[in-house]
Amino acid sequence: MPCVLSDADWLTPDHHVRLLAAASVTTGIARLLAEDPGTAILHGLAARMCATLDHVTRTS
């Protein structure tokens, strides 16, 4: 991801951080559900990660 972000000069630093966070959370949710879906769901881990994703993708 860093090489992609360095090529995206038109993005603001805030957008760089948000894009990196969104990619990380999306990857994390997939990995978490693939490795231990029961724990992820029962302990609310997937819901927390979705809330984080919702926060970083806000435009305002």
N, C-alpha and C positions, 0 to 999 in steps of 0.2 A: 504494500500500500504506500509506503513512503515515496517510492519512485513515481507513482501515479500522482500523488499530491504535489510533488516538486514540479511536475509538468503543468499543473493547473494554477498558473500564476494569476488567473482572473478571479480565483476564489479568495475571499478575505481570510485572515487567520482564524476567525470564528467559524467560518464554514469548513475550513480544514479540520478543525477539532471535531465539529459535529459529524462530518463525513467519516472520520476515523472512528468515532464513538459508535455511530450507527452500524458500520461494518463489523466492529468488534462485538457488539451486542447481538447482531444477527448471527454471526458465527458461533457465539457462545450459546445462544438459545438452541441452535441446531445440535451442537455437541452435547449439551446438557440433556436434551430430550433423547438423543441417540444412546447415550451411555447409561442414564438412570432416570427414565421418565417418571417412575412412581415417586421417587424422592422429590424430583423437580416439581411435580404437581402438588403432592401432599404438603410440602413445606413452603409453597408459594414462590419458589425460586423463579419459575417461568413467568409468573405474574409480575414479579419485581423487575425482571429483565424487560418485559414488555412495557412496563411503566417507564423505565429508563429510555427505551427506544422511542416511546411517545414524546418524552421530554426533549430529547436531542433533535427530533425532527420537526419541532415547532418552528414556525417561521417568524414569530414575533418575539 
